[in-house]
C-alpha cells in the first residue's frame, strides 16, 4: 500500500496487493485490487481463482478460456480442478508438466494427493516416495504418507509414520500442529475428539466437522451429529454420504419420512453419479438407497459386487444378512449374521430377530431357542418368543414351537397361545410316530399339556379337558408302543 501511494508506483503492485488479500481470505478486497492492476496472465489467474471462491461459473469459464499454455497458467488450472474435485483432470495436468520439467519435484506431492483423493493409496505412496527420497522432512509429504498408511493398513501404522513428523516438528508450525492433532484423533479412532476437533471446525481443517460427525455417530449421539451437519451444503461425495447417513439415522430415530427421503436422495445422487457409480462407496450408496426403499433384491445386487472387500466388516455382514433373509436366502443370511462379532450389533433386536428366523428356516430351531434362553426377560424377549413359536410352527419344527407356546401361555394366559401349543404338541406326536423326533420329545410335550390342564382348570375347564384328552391318547400310544424315555 505504501508503494502504491508513490507517484511513480508500478501498477503491478495492485496485483501484488490483491494476492496478499487473497491469501488472507479477503476475497472482495482481492477482487477490487486485481481489477485496478494491468491486464496480464497474473491478473487472469487471480480472477480465475476468485471466480471459484465466489462460485461464479460464468466468470470461471471466461477466465478459463484466457489461460495460456504456460506452466503458471497450467498449475493454476490444475489447482482449480483439484478444488472442484476433478482429481483425474488435475493429475493429467501435473503429469504433463512433470514430463516437461522433472526438476519440479514438489509436483509429485500434488499428484500423490490427487491419487489419494481417487482412493489409489498404493499409487499415491509410490509417487510420494519420489519426493520424500530427497526431502524426507517435508511436513506435508510425511502427513500424506501417514494418511495413505491409515487407508491401506490401520491407525497404528499411520500413527507410526506421523511420529516422524511429530519428532521433527517445532512448536512454531501452529497450522501443522493442528493438522497433526486432527489426524491423530482419526488414527486413534476418535480418541480426544471432543477436545481437539471443535476448535478446528471451519478454521484450520475442513474435515474436522465431518470427523466430529462420525465420532457422534459411532457413539450413538445422533442429535449432536445432525446439529453439526444439518446446515452443511454438501459438495464432495464424502459430504453427501455423511449427510445421507445422518439423515437416515435421525429419520429412523424420529420415525420421520422426510429425513429418510432426504437420505435416499443423497445416497442415490452419489451412487448414480458418473464419478462414483463404479466405486465401492458408490455401490454402498446404491445398496443403502434400495435398503431404505426395502427393495432387497436390488440391495443384494450391489452388496454382492463388493462382498470380497468386506468379509469381516460387521456392518456389511449385518446388512447383507438382513437383505438375504428378507428375500428368503436364509442360508446366506445365517452365514453372514453368525459371522458378526460386534456385541453392539448382536444386541440389536433387528439382528436377533433376523438371525432367529434364519436359524429356524434353515432347520436349526435349537439354535434359535438357545438364543432366546440367553436373553434377559423384556419386551424384546417376548417378541422373540412369539417369532420362534410362529416360525417353528410354519416350518414343522413342532417341538420348539411347543416349547415357545408353552412359555407364552404361562406369561400371558391367552387361548390363542393354547391353540398354538395344542397344534404344536399334536405335531410332535405325529413326528415321534413317524420316527422324525425322539421319544423324549413326546414325554416333554405331555408335561407341557399337563401344565395347561392345571393352568386352565379353574377359568377354562373346556381347555383343561382338551389337554387331558390329548395326554390320555398320547399315554395310551406310549403304553401300546412300549416307548421309554432315553
C-alpha positions as CSV (number, residue, x, y, z in Angstrom):
1,X,0.0,0.0,0.0
2,X,2.9,2.4,0.8
3,X,4.5,1.6,-2.6
4,X,1.2,2.3,-4.4
5,X,0.9,5.7,-2.6
6,X,4.1,6.8,-4.5
7,X,3.7,8.9,-7.6
8,X,5.6,6.6,-9.9
9,X,4.1,3.4,-8.4
10,X,4.2,0.3,-10.6
11,X,0.6,-0.7,-11.3
12,X,1.6,-4.4,-10.9
13,X,1.7,-3.7,-7.1
14,X,-2.2,-3.7,-7.3
15,X,-1.9,-7.3,-8.3
16,X,0.7,-8.0,-5.6
17,X,-1.7,-6.4,-3.1
18,X,-4.6,-8.5,-4.5
19,X,-2.5,-11.7,-4.0
20,X,-1.9,-10.7,-0.3
21,X,-5.7,-10.1,0.2
22,X,-6.4,-13.4,-1.5
23,X,-4.1,-15.4,0.8
24,X,-5.6,-13.6,3.8
25,X,-9.1,-14.7,2.8
26,X,-10.2,-11.1,1.9
27,X,-11.6,-12.1,-1.4
28,X,-13.7,-8.9,-2.1
29,X,-10.7,-6.7,-1.4
30,X,-8.6,-9.0,-3.6
31,X,-11.0,-8.7,-6.5
32,X,-11.1,-4.8,-6.2
33,X,-7.3,-4.6,-6.2
34,X,-7.0,-7.1,-9.1
35,X,-9.2,-5.0,-11.3
36,X,-7.0,-2.0,-10.6
37,X,-4.0,-3.8,-11.9
38,X,-2.9,-4.2,-15.6
39,X,-4.4,-6.9,-17.7
40,X,-1.9,-9.8,-17.7
41,X,-1.7,-13.5,-17.0
42,X,-1.3,-12.9,-13.3
43,X,-4.5,-10.9,-13.2
44,X,-6.3,-13.5,-15.1
45,X,-5.1,-16.3,-12.8
46,X,-6.1,-14.3,-9.8
47,X,-9.6,-13.5,-11.1
48,X,-9.9,-17.2,-12.2
49,X,-9.4,-18.3,-8.6
50,X,-11.6,-15.6,-7.2
51,X,-14.4,-16.7,-9.5
52,X,-14.1,-20.2,-8.0
53,X,-14.2,-18.7,-4.5
54,X,-17.4,-16.8,-5.4
55,X,-19.0,-19.8,-7.1
56,X,-19.4,-17.7,-10.3
57,X,-19.5,-20.3,-13.1
58,X,-19.8,-17.7,-15.9
59,X,-16.7,-15.8,-14.9
60,X,-14.8,-19.0,-14.1
61,X,-15.4,-20.2,-17.7
62,X,-14.5,-16.8,-19.1
63,X,-11.1,-16.6,-17.3
64,X,-10.5,-20.3,-18.0
65,X,-10.6,-19.6,-21.7
66,X,-8.0,-16.9,-21.3
67,X,-5.5,-19.3,-19.7
68,X,-2.4,-20.0,-21.8
69,X,-0.1,-23.0,-22.2
70,X,2.4,-21.7,-19.6
71,X,3.5,-23.5,-16.5
72,X,2.0,-20.9,-14.2
73,X,-1.4,-20.9,-16.0
74,X,-1.5,-24.7,-16.2
75,X,-0.7,-25.0,-12.5
76,X,-3.5,-22.6,-11.8
77,X,-5.8,-24.7,-13.9
78,X,-4.8,-27.9,-12.1
79,X,-5.4,-26.3,-8.7
80,X,-9.0,-25.3,-9.7
81,X,-9.6,-28.9,-11.0
82,X,-8.5,-30.2,-7.6
83,X,-10.7,-27.7,-5.7
84,X,-13.6,-28.8,-7.8
85,X,-13.0,-32.5,-7.0
86,X,-11.8,-33.2,-10.6
87,X,-8.8,-35.1,-9.4
88,X,-8.1,-37.1,-12.6
89,X,-8.1,-33.9,-14.6
90,X,-5.7,-32.2,-12.1
91,X,-3.4,-35.3,-12.2
92,X,-3.3,-35.2,-16.0
93,X,-2.1,-31.5,-15.9
94,X,0.5,-32.1,-13.2
95,X,1.9,-35.2,-15.1
96,X,2.1,-33.3,-18.3
97,X,4.1,-30.5,-16.6
98,X,6.4,-33.1,-14.9
99,X,7.2,-34.7,-18.3
100,X,8.5,-31.3,-19.4
101,X,10.2,-30.2,-16.2
102,X,11.2,-33.1,-14.0
103,X,13.1,-30.8,-11.6
104,X,9.7,-29.6,-10.2
105,X,9.8,-32.5,-7.6
106,X,7.1,-30.9,-5.5
107,X,4.5,-31.7,-8.2
108,X,4.9,-35.3,-7.2
109,X,3.3,-34.4,-3.9
110,X,0.4,-32.8,-5.8
111,X,0.0,-35.9,-7.9
112,X,0.2,-38.1,-4.8
113,X,-2.6,-36.1,-3.2
114,X,-4.8,-36.5,-6.3
115,X,-4.2,-40.2,-6.3
116,X,-5.1,-40.3,-2.5
117,X,-8.4,-38.5,-3.3
118,X,-9.0,-41.0,-6.1
119,X,-8.6,-43.9,-3.5
120,X,-5.4,-45.2,-5.2
121,X,-3.4,-45.2,-2.0
122,X,-0.7,-47.5,-3.1
123,X,0.0,-45.4,-6.2
124,X,-0.1,-42.3,-4.1
125,X,2.6,-43.7,-1.8
126,X,4.8,-44.7,-4.8
127,X,4.6,-41.2,-6.3
128,X,5.1,-39.6,-2.9
129,X,8.3,-41.5,-2.2
130,X,10.0,-39.8,-5.2
131,X,9.7,-36.5,-3.3
132,X,10.5,-38.0,0.1
133,X,13.7,-39.5,-1.1
134,X,15.1,-36.0,-1.5
135,X,13.1,-34.1,1.1
136,X,12.5,-36.6,3.9
137,X,11.5,-33.8,6.4
138,X,8.6,-32.4,4.4
139,X,5.6,-32.0,6.8
140,X,3.0,-32.2,4.0
141,X,4.6,-35.3,2.4
142,X,5.0,-37.1,5.8
143,X,1.4,-36.3,6.7
144,X,0.1,-37.6,3.4
145,X,2.2,-40.7,3.8
146,X,0.6,-41.3,7.2
147,X,-2.9,-40.8,5.7
148,X,-2.1,-43.4,3.0
149,X,-0.9,-45.9,5.6
150,X,-4.2,-45.3,7.5
151,X,-6.2,-46.2,4.4
152,X,-4.0,-49.1,3.4
153,X,-3.3,-50.6,6.9
154,X,-4.7,-49.2,10.1
155,X,-4.5,-46.3,12.6
156,X,-1.4,-47.7,14.4
157,X,0.6,-47.9,11.2
158,X,-0.4,-44.3,10.3
159,X,0.5,-43.0,13.8
160,X,4.0,-44.5,13.4
161,X,4.5,-42.5,10.2
162,X,3.2,-39.4,11.8
163,X,5.6,-39.8,14.8
164,X,8.4,-38.9,12.3
165,X,6.7,-35.6,11.7
166,X,6.0,-35.0,15.4
167,X,9.7,-35.6,16.2
168,X,10.8,-33.2,13.5
169,X,8.2,-30.5,14.1
170,X,8.9,-27.4,16.2
171,X,6.1,-25.6,18.1
172,X,6.2,-22.7,15.7
173,X,4.3,-24.5,13.0
174,X,0.9,-24.0,14.5
175,X,-1.2,-24.9,11.5
176,X,0.7,-28.2,11.0
177,X,0.4,-28.9,14.7
178,X,-3.4,-28.6,14.4
179,X,-3.4,-30.9,11.4
180,X,-1.3,-33.5,13.3
181,X,-3.7,-33.2,16.3
182,X,-6.7,-33.7,14.0
183,X,-5.1,-36.7,12.2
184,X,-4.1,-38.3,15.5
185,X,-7.8,-38.2,16.6
186,X,-8.7,-40.0,13.3
187,X,-5.9,-42.5,13.6
188,X,-6.8,-43.3,17.2
189,X,-10.5,-44.0,16.3
190,X,-11.9,-40.8,17.8
191,X,-9.8,-40.6,21.0
192,X,-9.9,-37.0,22.4
193,X,-12.3,-35.9,19.5
194,X,-14.4,-33.7,21.7
195,X,-11.3,-31.8,23.0
196,X,-9.4,-31.5,19.7
197,X,-11.9,-31.2,16.8
198,X,-14.4,-28.4,17.8
199,X,-11.8,-25.6,17.7
200,X,-10.6,-26.7,14.3
201,X,-14.1,-26.7,12.6
202,X,-14.2,-24.3,9.6
203,X,-11.0,-22.6,10.7
204,X,-8.0,-24.9,10.1
205,X,-9.1,-28.3,9.0
206,X,-12.2,-28.6,6.8
207,X,-12.5,-32.3,7.6
208,X,-12.8,-31.6,11.3
209,X,-16.5,-31.1,11.1
210,X,-17.0,-34.3,9.2
211,X,-14.9,-36.4,11.6
212,X,-16.7,-34.9,14.6
213,X,-20.0,-36.0,13.0
214,X,-18.5,-39.5,12.5
215,X,-17.4,-39.5,16.2
216,X,-21.0,-38.7,17.3
217,X,-22.5,-41.4,15.0
218,X,-20.1,-44.0,16.4
219,X,-21.2,-43.1,19.9
220,X,-25.0,-43.1,19.0
221,X,-25.1,-39.3,19.6
222,X,-27.5,-38.8,16.6
223,X,-28.9,-35.4,17.5
224,X,-25.4,-34.0,18.0
225,X,-24.3,-35.3,14.6
226,X,-27.4,-33.8,13.0
227,X,-26.9,-30.4,14.5
228,X,-23.3,-30.3,13.1
229,X,-24.3,-31.3,9.6
230,X,-27.8,-30.0,9.0
231,X,-26.7,-26.7,7.6
232,X,-23.8,-28.1,5.6
233,X,-24.2,-27.8,1.8
234,X,-22.6,-31.0,0.6
235,X,-20.1,-30.7,-2.3
236,X,-17.9,-33.8,-2.1
237,X,-19.2,-37.4,-2.3
238,X,-18.0,-37.8,1.3
239,X,-20.2,-34.9,2.5
240,X,-23.2,-36.3,0.6
241,X,-22.7,-39.7,2.1
242,X,-22.3,-38.5,5.6
243,X,-25.3,-36.2,5.3
244,X,-27.3,-39.2,4.0
245,X,-26.2,-41.4,6.9
246,X,-27.1,-38.8,9.5
247,X,-30.5,-38.2,7.9
248,X,-31.2,-42.0,7.8
249,X,-30.3,-42.3,11.4
250,X,-32.3,-39.3,12.6
251,X,-35.2,-40.4,10.3
252,X,-35.3,-43.8,12.0
253,X,-34.9,-42.3,15.5
254,X,-37.8,-39.8,14.9
255,X,-39.8,-42.0,12.5
256,X,-39.5,-39.2,10.0
257,X,-40.3,-39.9,6.4
258,X,-38.9,-36.6,5.3
259,X,-35.4,-37.4,6.7
260,X,-35.5,-40.9,5.2
261,X,-36.4,-39.4,1.8
262,X,-33.5,-36.9,2.0
263,X,-31.2,-39.8,2.9
264,X,-32.4,-41.8,-0.1
265,X,-31.9,-38.9,-2.4
266,X,-28.4,-38.2,-1.3
267,X,-27.4,-41.9,-1.4
268,X,-28.8,-42.2,-5.0
269,X,-27.1,-39.0,-6.0
270,X,-23.7,-40.4,-5.1
271,X,-24.4,-43.9,-6.2
272,X,-25.7,-43.0,-9.6
273,X,-23.1,-40.3,-10.3
274,X,-20.6,-40.9,-13.2
275,X,-17.6,-40.5,-10.9
276,X,-18.8,-42.8,-8.1
277,X,-21.1,-45.4,-9.7
278,X,-18.3,-48.0,-10.1
279,X,-16.5,-47.2,-6.8
280,X,-17.0,-49.2,-3.6
281,X,-18.6,-46.2,-1.8
282,X,-20.9,-45.6,-4.8
283,X,-22.2,-49.2,-4.7
284,X,-22.6,-48.9,-0.9
285,X,-24.7,-45.8,-1.5
286,X,-27.0,-47.6,-4.0
287,X,-27.4,-50.5,-1.7
288,X,-28.3,-48.1,1.1
289,X,-30.8,-46.3,-1.1
290,X,-32.5,-49.6,-2.0
291,X,-32.4,-50.7,1.6
292,X,-34.3,-47.7,2.7
293,X,-36.8,-48.4,-0.1
294,X,-37.0,-52.0,1.1
295,X,-36.1,-53.3,-2.4
296,X,-33.9,-56.1,-1.0
297,X,-33.3,-57.9,-4.3
298,X,-31.6,-54.7,-5.6
299,X,-29.7,-54.3,-2.3
300,X,-28.1,-57.7,-2.8
301,X,-27.0,-56.9,-6.4
302,X,-24.8,-54.1,-5.1
303,X,-23.7,-55.8,-1.9
304,X,-22.6,-59.0,-3.7
305,X,-20.5,-56.9,-6.1
306,X,-18.4,-55.6,-3.2
307,X,-18.6,-58.5,-0.8
308,X,-15.0,-59.6,-1.3
309,X,-13.8,-56.3,0.3
310,X,-15.9,-56.7,3.4
311,X,-15.5,-60.3,4.5
312,X,-15.0,-59.3,8.2
313,X,-16.9,-56.0,8.3
314,X,-19.7,-56.3,10.9
315,X,-21.9,-53.6,9.4
316,X,-21.7,-55.1,5.9
317,X,-22.3,-58.6,7.3
318,X,-25.3,-57.3,9.3
319,X,-26.9,-55.6,6.3
320,X,-26.1,-58.4,3.9
321,X,-27.7,-60.9,6.3
322,X,-30.9,-58.8,6.7
323,X,-31.2,-58.3,2.9
324,X,-30.6,-62.0,2.3
325,X,-33.2,-63.1,4.8
326,X,-35.7,-60.6,3.5
327,X,-35.7,-62.2,0.1
328,X,-35.7,-65.8,1.5
329,X,-32.0,-66.6,1.1
330,X,-31.8,-67.9,4.7
331,X,-28.6,-69.9,4.2
332,X,-26.6,-66.8,3.2
333,X,-28.4,-64.8,5.9
334,X,-27.4,-67.2,8.6
335,X,-23.8,-67.3,7.4
336,X,-23.5,-63.5,7.3
337,X,-25.3,-62.9,10.6
338,X,-23.4,-65.5,12.6
339,X,-20.1,-64.0,11.4
340,X,-20.9,-60.7,13.1
341,X,-18.5,-60.1,16.1
342,X,-19.7,-56.7,17.4
343,X,-21.6,-57.1,20.7
344,X,-23.3,-53.8,20.0
345,X,-24.8,-55.1,16.7
346,X,-25.6,-58.5,18.2
347,X,-27.6,-56.8,20.9
348,X,-30.0,-55.1,18.4
349,X,-33.5,-56.5,18.2
350,X,-33.4,-56.5,14.3
351,X,-30.2,-58.6,14.4
352,X,-31.7,-61.0,16.9
353,X,-35.0,-61.4,15.1
354,X,-33.5,-61.9,11.6
355,X,-30.9,-64.4,13.0
356,X,-33.6,-66.3,14.9
357,X,-35.7,-66.5,11.7
358,X,-32.7,-67.6,9.6
359,X,-31.9,-70.4,12.1
360,X,-35.4,-71.7,12.0
361,X,-35.8,-71.5,8.3
362,X,-32.5,-73.4,7.9
363,X,-33.9,-76.2,10.3
364,X,-31.7,-75.0,13.1
365,X,-34.6,-74.3,15.5
366,X,-32.5,-75.4,18.6
367,X,-30.0,-72.5,17.8
368,X,-32.9,-70.1,17.8
369,X,-34.2,-71.5,21.1
370,X,-30.8,-71.2,22.7
371,X,-30.6,-67.6,21.6
372,X,-33.9,-66.9,23.5
373,X,-32.6,-68.7,26.6
374,X,-29.7,-66.3,26.8
375,X,-31.9,-63.2,26.7
376,X,-33.0,-61.2,29.7
377,X,-36.7,-61.0,30.3
378,X,-38.1,-58.0,28.4
379,X,-40.5,-56.9,25.7
380,X,-37.9,-57.9,23.1
381,X,-37.5,-61.4,24.5
382,X,-41.3,-61.8,24.5
383,X,-41.4,-60.8,20.8
384,X,-38.5,-63.2,20.0
385,X,-40.6,-65.9,21.8
386,X,-43.6,-65.2,19.6
387,X,-41.3,-65.3,16.5
388,X,-39.9,-68.7,17.4
389,X,-43.4,-70.1,18.2
390,X,-44.9,-69.0,14.9
391,X,-41.9,-69.6,12.6
392,X,-41.2,-73.0,14.1
393,X,-44.9,-74.0,13.6
394,X,-44.7,-72.8,10.0
395,X,-41.7,-75.0,9.1
396,X,-42.8,-78.0,11.1
397,X,-40.3,-77.6,14.0
398,X,-43.2,-78.5,16.3
399,X,-41.1,-79.4,19.4
400,X,-39.6,-75.9,19.7
401,X,-42.9,-74.3,18.6
402,X,-44.5,-76.2,21.6
403,X,-41.8,-75.0,24.0
404,X,-42.2,-71.4,22.8
405,X,-46.0,-71.5,23.0
406,X,-45.8,-73.1,26.4
407,X,-43.7,-70.2,27.8
408,X,-46.0,-67.7,26.1
409,X,-49.1,-69.4,27.6
410,X,-47.6,-69.1,31.1
411,X,-46.6,-65.5,30.6
412,X,-49.9,-64.5,29.0
413,X,-52.8,-66.8,29.7
414,X,-54.4,-66.5,26.3
415,X,-56.5,-69.0,24.4
416,X,-54.6,-68.1,21.2
417,X,-51.3,-69.4,22.7
418,X,-53.1,-72.6,23.9
419,X,-54.4,-73.2,20.4
420,X,-50.8,-72.8,19.0
421,X,-49.4,-75.1,21.8
422,X,-52.1,-77.7,21.2
423,X,-51.4,-77.9,17.5
424,X,-47.6,-78.0,18.0
425,X,-47.9,-80.8,20.6
426,X,-50.0,-82.9,18.3
427,X,-47.4,-82.2,15.6
428,X,-44.7,-83.5,17.9
429,X,-46.8,-86.6,18.5
430,X,-47.1,-87.2,14.7
431,X,-43.3,-86.7,14.2
432,X,-42.5,-89.2,17.0
433,X,-44.9,-91.7,15.5
434,X,-43.1,-91.2,12.1
435,X,-39.6,-91.5,13.8
436,X,-38.8,-87.9,12.9
437,X,-38.4,-86.9,16.5
438,X,-37.0,-88.8,19.5
439,X,-39.3,-90.3,22.1
440,X,-38.1,-87.8,24.8
441,X,-39.8,-85.0,22.8
442,X,-43.2,-86.7,23.4
443,X,-42.6,-87.0,27.1
444,X,-41.7,-83.3,27.2
445,X,-44.9,-82.2,25.5
446,X,-47.0,-84.4,27.8
447,X,-45.6,-82.4,30.7
448,X,-46.4,-79.2,28.9
449,X,-50.0,-80.3,28.2
450,X,-50.5,-81.3,31.8
451,X,-49.3,-77.8,32.8
452,X,-52.0,-76.4,30.5
453,X,-54.6,-78.6,32.2
454,X,-53.7,-77.2,35.6
455,X,-53.4,-73.6,34.3
456,X,-56.9,-73.5,32.8
457,X,-58.7,-75.8,35.2
458,X,-60.5,-73.0,37.1
459,X,-61.3,-70.5,34.4
460,X,-61.4,-72.5,31.2
461,X,-62.4,-76.1,32.0
462,X,-63.0,-76.9,28.3
463,X,-59.3,-76.1,27.6
464,X,-58.2,-78.3,30.6
465,X,-60.5,-81.1,29.3
466,X,-58.9,-80.9,25.8
467,X,-55.4,-81.1,27.3
468,X,-56.4,-84.1,29.4
469,X,-57.9,-85.9,26.4
470,X,-54.8,-85.3,24.3
471,X,-52.5,-86.6,27.1
472,X,-54.7,-89.7,27.5
473,X,-54.3,-90.5,23.8
474,X,-50.5,-90.0,23.9
475,X,-50.0,-92.1,27.1
476,X,-52.1,-94.9,25.6
477,X,-50.0,-94.9,22.5
478,X,-46.8,-94.9,24.6
479,X,-48.0,-97.9,26.5
480,X,-49.0,-99.8,23.4
481,X,-45.7,-99.0,21.7
482,X,-43.7,-99.8,24.9
483,X,-42.0,-96.4,24.5
484,X,-39.4,-95.4,27.1
485,X,-37.7,-92.2,27.8
486,X,-34.0,-92.4,27.0
